[in-house]
């Protein structure tokens, strides 16, 4: 089985990115080839990003073959993988200035048995480009962590312990293609594929249900009429995401599926949400800067 996630986009003053996720053994390569062939216009990405330096990082930059040099970021390609990619120091987000991020995403055309998903992350983890979820034994956390959330590997643990295993001093916007109905996605009102956000390294982002832990989903976006296909696509089309950072209000507004992939023209978004960002949680030292990038993961078993 191959589960590829690719990405084309970035903050508007820099670049454009895109993201692909594939869900089936028989059709994965064909699906990937179609996504690559239909990639919207972007920019070369190699100069802007650095790969997380940990064993097994599956992220890589892929040439689309377009004559304009557009590249994609592939985050994962098989089960039990984690991929991360981050901006270098020169391309950090200035939290004191307004900014817009624009990216194309592709999550495959299969609504079930998908890889777990991916996340857009803003962070000031002391590990820098090496920031990634870690289990209590130090191994990289895959599956429902998406490479950014805390690892729930101790049923007798606490939410503080789970938070300590996620990327610290960060905010993450998750694109979740697999419903973890026995823990992180339980009791949160999500419906299969969904988009939501919170602070991976903050204990208040998690809750305890007694014998399980769940993730509090802020700014939740779901498609109740067609929950399988909020992220996946029946017709192999890319989905566009726009994020706007309002420095004065400390808010991020995200609009999903707001452009036509064939023409690039604006269209009515599937959904739009605005969330307030607590700067003390993403920039506790008051640097006014934050690294941004992407994480993605798959589980040991299909979609786990």
C-alpha positions in Angstrom: 0.0 0.0 0.0 1.2 3.5 -0.8 -0.1 6.6 0.9 1.5 9.6 -0.7 1.0 13.1 0.5 2.3 16.0 -1.5 2.2 19.7 -1.1 2.4 22.9 -3.3 2.2 26.3 -1.5 3.5 28.7 1.2 3.1 32.3 2.6 2.3 34.6 -0.3 5.5 36.5 -0.3 7.4 33.2 -0.9 5.7 30.4 -2.8 2.8 28.2 -3.6 2.6 24.5 -2.4 0.5 21.3 -2.9 -0.3 18.1 -1.0 -1.3 14.6 -2.1 -2.6 11.6 -0.2 -3.4 8.1 -1.6 -5.4 5.3 -0.3 -5.3 2.1 -2.2 -2.8 -0.5 -3.2 -4.3 -1.2 -6.6 -4.8 2.4 -7.6 -2.3 4.4 -5.5 0.3 4.8 -8.3 -2.3 5.7 -10.9 -3.9 8.2 -8.5 -0.5 9.7 -7.7 0.4 10.0 -11.4 -2.9 11.8 -12.1 -2.3 14.2 -9.2 1.2 14.9 -10.4 0.1 15.4 -14.0 -2.7 17.8 -12.9 -0.6 19.8 -10.4 -1.6 23.5 -10.4 1.1 26.1 -10.9 3.4 26.7 -8.0 7.1 27.5 -7.5 10.4 25.6 -6.9 10.5 24.6 -3.2 13.9 23.3 -2.5 15.4 26.7 -1.5 12.7 27.5 1.1 12.4 24.3 3.1 14.6 22.0 5.3 13.8 18.4 6.1 13.4 17.3 9.7 16.6 15.6 10.7 15.4 12.4 12.3 15.8 8.8 11.2 13.2 7.7 8.8 11.9 11.1 7.7 9.9 10.3 4.6 9.4 13.8 3.3 10.9 14.8 0.0 10.5 17.4 -2.8 9.2 16.1 -6.1 9.4 17.7 -9.5 6.0 17.8 -11.2 7.4 17.9 -14.7 5.7 21.2 -15.4 7.7 23.6 -17.6 7.4 26.4 -15.0 9.4 24.4 -12.4 6.6 23.8 -10.0 7.5 21.3 -7.3 5.6 19.3 -4.7 6.4 18.1 -1.2 5.8 14.4 -0.6 5.3 13.7 3.1 4.6 10.0 3.2 4.7 7.0 0.8 3.9 3.9 2.9 2.5 2.7 6.2 4.1 3.6 9.5 5.8 6.7 8.1 6.3 10.3 9.4 7.4 13.2 7.2 8.2 16.8 8.2 9.5 19.8 6.3 10.1 23.3 7.7 11.1 26.7 6.5 14.6 27.8 7.1 15.4 30.7 9.5 15.3 33.2 6.7 11.7 32.4 5.8 10.2 32.4 9.3 6.7 34.0 9.8 6.9 37.6 11.2 4.1 37.5 13.8 4.0 41.3 13.9 3.0 41.6 10.3 0.0 40.4 8.4 0.6 37.4 6.1 -1.3 35.2 3.7 -0.5 31.5 3.0 -1.7 29.8 -0.2 -1.4 26.1 -1.0 -2.8 23.4 -3.1 -3.5 20.0 -1.5 -4.4 16.6 -2.9 -5.6 13.8 -0.6 -6.3 11.0 -3.0 -9.6 9.8 -4.4 -10.4 7.1 -1.8 -12.5 8.1 1.2 -11.8 5.0 3.4 -8.6 3.2 4.6 -6.8 6.5 4.1 -3.5 7.4 5.7 -4.0 9.4 8.9 -3.4 12.9 7.4 -1.2 15.9 7.6 -0.9 19.3 9.4 0.2 22.8 8.7 2.2 23.9 11.8 3.6 27.1 13.2 6.2 26.5 15.9 9.0 27.7 18.1 10.1 24.3 19.4 13.7 24.4 20.7 14.4 21.5 18.3 13.8 23.7 15.3 13.6 21.8 12.1 14.0 18.5 14.1 10.7 19.0 16.0 8.5 16.0 15.7 6.1 13.9 17.9 8.0 11.5 20.2 6.6 8.5 22.1 7.5 8.0 25.8 10.3 5.7 24.6 11.7 8.4 22.3 10.6 6.8 19.0 8.9 9.1 16.4 5.2 9.1 16.8 3.2 8.2 13.7 -0.5 7.4 13.1 -3.0 9.8 14.7 -0.3 12.1 15.9 0.2 13.3 12.3 3.8 13.9 13.4 2.8 16.9 15.5 0.2 15.9 18.2 1.3 14.3 21.5 1.6 10.5 21.6 -1.1 8.6 23.6 0.9 5.5 24.5 0.1 5.2 28.2 -3.6 4.6 29.2 -2.7 5.6 32.8 -0.9 8.7 31.7 -2.1 12.3 31.9 -2.9 15.0 29.3 0.2 16.9 30.4 2.3 13.8 29.5 0.7 13.5 26.1 1.2 17.2 25.4 4.9 16.9 26.3 5.3 14.4 23.5 4.0 16.7 20.8 5.7 19.6 19.0 6.2 22.2 21.7 5.3 25.9 21.4 3.2 25.2 18.3 -0.2 25.6 16.7 -1.3 23.0 14.2 -4.1 22.9 11.6 -4.8 19.3 10.9 -6.2 17.7 7.8 -7.5 14.4 9.1 -8.4 11.7 6.6 -9.0 8.9 9.1 -11.5 8.9 12.0 -9.7 7.7 15.2 -13.1 6.8 16.8 -11.5 5.1 19.8 -9.5 8.0 21.1 -8.4 11.3 19.6 -11.5 11.8 17.5 -14.0 10.5 20.1 -16.5 12.9 21.7 -15.4 15.8 19.6 -18.2 16.0 17.1 -16.0 15.2 14.1 -17.5 13.4 11.1 -15.0 11.2 9.3 -12.7 13.5 7.3 -12.3 16.8 9.0 -10.1 19.9 9.5 -9.4 21.4 13.0 -6.7 23.1 15.0 -5.2 23.4 18.5 -1.8 23.6 20.3 0.0 20.2 20.2 2.3 21.0 23.2 -0.5 22.3 25.5 -2.2 20.1 27.9 -5.5 21.9 27.5 -5.7 20.7 23.9 -6.4 17.1 25.1 -9.1 15.6 27.3 -9.5 12.4 29.2 -12.5 10.1 28.8 -11.5 7.8 31.6 -9.9 4.9 29.7 -8.9 7.0 26.6 -7.7 10.5 25.6 -9.2 12.7 23.0 -8.2 15.9 21.1 -10.2 19.1 21.4 -10.9 20.2 17.9 -11.0 24.0 17.6 -12.2 25.7 14.4 -13.7 22.4 13.3 -14.6 22.1 9.6 -16.5 19.0 8.4 -18.8 18.1 5.6 -21.9 16.6 7.1 -23.6 16.0 3.8 -20.7 14.1 2.3 -18.2 13.4 5.2 -16.1 10.9 3.2 -15.1 13.6 0.7 -14.2 16.7 2.6 -10.5 16.1 1.8 -10.5 13.2 -0.7 -11.7 13.8 -4.3 -13.8 11.6 -6.6 -12.4 13.3 -9.7 -8.6 13.5 -8.8 -8.8 17.3 -8.3 -6.6 19.4 -6.0 -8.1 21.4 -3.1 -6.9 24.9 -2.4 -6.3 26.4 1.1 -5.8 30.0 2.0 -4.7 31.1 5.5 -4.6 34.7 6.6 -2.6 35.8 9.7 -4.0 39.0 11.2 -1.1 40.3 13.4 -3.2 42.9 15.3 -6.0 40.5 16.2 -3.7 37.5 16.5 -6.1 35.4 14.4 -5.7 32.9 11.6 -8.6 32.6 9.1 -8.5 29.5 6.9 -10.7 28.9 3.8 -10.7 25.5 2.3 -11.4 24.5 -1.3 -11.7 28.2 -2.3 -10.1 28.1 -5.8 -10.8 26.3 -9.0 -7.8 23.9 -9.6 -8.1 24.1 -13.4 -8.2 27.9 -13.7 -7.0 29.2 -10.4 -10.0 31.4 -10.1 -11.7 32.1 -6.8 -14.8 30.1 -5.9 -17.1 29.7 -2.9 -15.1 27.9 -0.2 -16.3 24.6 1.2 -15.8 26.2 4.6 -14.1 29.1 6.4 -13.0 29.4 10.1 -11.3 32.0 12.2 -9.4 31.0 15.3 -7.6 33.2 17.8 -3.9 32.4 18.4 -2.5 32.7 21.9 1.0 34.0 21.1 2.3 33.0 24.5 1.7 29.4 23.4 3.6 29.6 20.1 6.2 32.3 21.0 6.8 32.1 24.7 10.0 34.1 24.5 8.5 36.9 22.5 10.8 36.6 19.5 8.1 37.8 17.1 9.0 35.0 14.8 7.8 31.5 14.2 9.0 28.6 11.9 6.3 27.1 9.8 6.0 23.9 7.8 4.2 20.6 7.3 4.0 17.2 9.0 2.3 14.0 7.9 2.0 10.4 9.0 0.6 7.0 8.4 0.0 4.2 10.9 1.2 0.6 11.3 -2.0 -0.7 9.9 -4.2 0.6 7.1 -5.5 4.0 8.2 -4.5 3.5 11.8 
